[in-house]
Amino acid sequence: MTTEHKFFELIEVISQEQLLSYLDWGTTAMWEQIGLKGDPFMWINGVHYFQPIPKGKVTFNKRMIEVWLTAKCQKDPDLHMTAIQRFQELHPGAVPTRGRRKNLA
């Protein structure tokens, strides 16, 4: 199997409504999870969810949410972190980058 095919096995885009139904969550729980920082079970924009425009529509990657849910239930942060790393290896554009400031002087 090629790398391209493996990458597409890691993506199934679903809507916010589908996510809330799948996890049996309300919107508050979803936004708390999206806002979680510094935790091995945090969600990453471009991996677990996609929001191309700030304050725009959010969609979710069901495959990575499934891995997150499994890891969380098993209390296995390494499983989650390994899945994120693999996802980012297969899709380098999913790695968050900081913008560089231009020297205007």
C-alpha positions in Angstrom: 0.0 0.0 0.0 1.3 3.4 -0.9 1.8 6.2 1.6 -1.0 8.2 -0.1 -3.5 5.3 0.5 -2.4 5.0 4.1 -2.9 8.7 4.7 -6.5 8.6 3.3 -7.2 5.7 5.8 -6.6 8.3 8.5 -9.2 10.8 7.3 -13.0 10.7 7.4 -14.4 14.2 7.6 -17.6 14.6 9.6 -19.7 17.6 10.6 -20.0 19.1 14.0 -23.5 17.6 14.3 -22.2 14.1 13.4 -19.3 14.5 16.0 -21.7 15.5 18.8 -24.0 12.6 18.0 -21.0 10.1 17.8 -19.6 11.2 21.2 -23.0 12.0 22.7 -21.7 15.4 23.6 -23.0 18.9 23.8 -21.3 21.9 22.2 -19.7 23.0 25.5 -17.8 19.7 25.9 -16.6 19.9 22.2 -15.3 23.5 22.7 -13.6 22.5 26.0 -11.8 19.7 24.2 -10.8 22.0 21.3 -9.5 24.5 23.8 -7.5 22.0 25.8 -3.8 22.8 25.7 -0.7 21.0 27.1 -2.5 17.7 27.5 -1.4 14.5 25.7 -5.1 14.0 24.8 -5.6 17.5 23.3 -7.0 17.8 19.8 -4.9 19.6 17.1 -6.3 21.8 14.3 -5.4 20.0 11.0 -5.3 16.6 12.6 -8.5 16.1 14.8 -10.5 19.0 13.4 -10.3 21.5 10.6 -11.2 25.2 10.8 -9.6 26.8 7.7 -11.1 30.3 8.5 -10.9 31.7 12.1 -14.4 31.6 13.6 -15.5 29.7 10.5 -17.2 26.3 10.2 -15.4 23.4 12.0 -15.3 19.9 10.6 -13.8 16.8 12.3 -11.6 13.9 11.4 -13.5 10.9 12.7 -10.6 8.5 12.3 -8.3 10.5 14.6 -11.2 11.1 17.0 -11.6 7.3 17.2 -7.9 6.9 18.0 -8.2 9.6 20.6 -11.3 8.0 22.2 -9.6 4.6 22.3 -6.4 6.0 23.8 -8.4 8.0 26.3 -10.5 5.0 27.4 -7.3 2.9 27.7 -5.5 5.8 29.5 -2.8 5.4 26.9 -1.5 8.9 25.9 1.4 7.2 23.9 -1.2 5.6 21.5 -2.7 9.0 20.9 0.7 10.8 20.4 2.0 8.0 18.1 -1.2 8.3 15.9 -0.7 12.1 15.7 3.0 11.7 14.8 2.1 9.1 12.1 -0.6 11.3 10.7 1.8 14.2 10.5 4.5 12.1 8.8 2.0 11.1 6.1 0.7 14.6 5.7 3.4 17.2 6.6 1.0 20.0 6.1 -0.8 18.9 9.3 2.2 19.9 11.4 1.4 23.3 13.1 4.0 25.9 12.3 4.6 29.3 13.7 4.6 32.3 11.4 8.0 34.0 11.1 8.2 37.7 11.6 9.8 39.6 8.8 12.6 42.0 9.7 11.4 45.3 8.5 14.5 47.3 9.5 
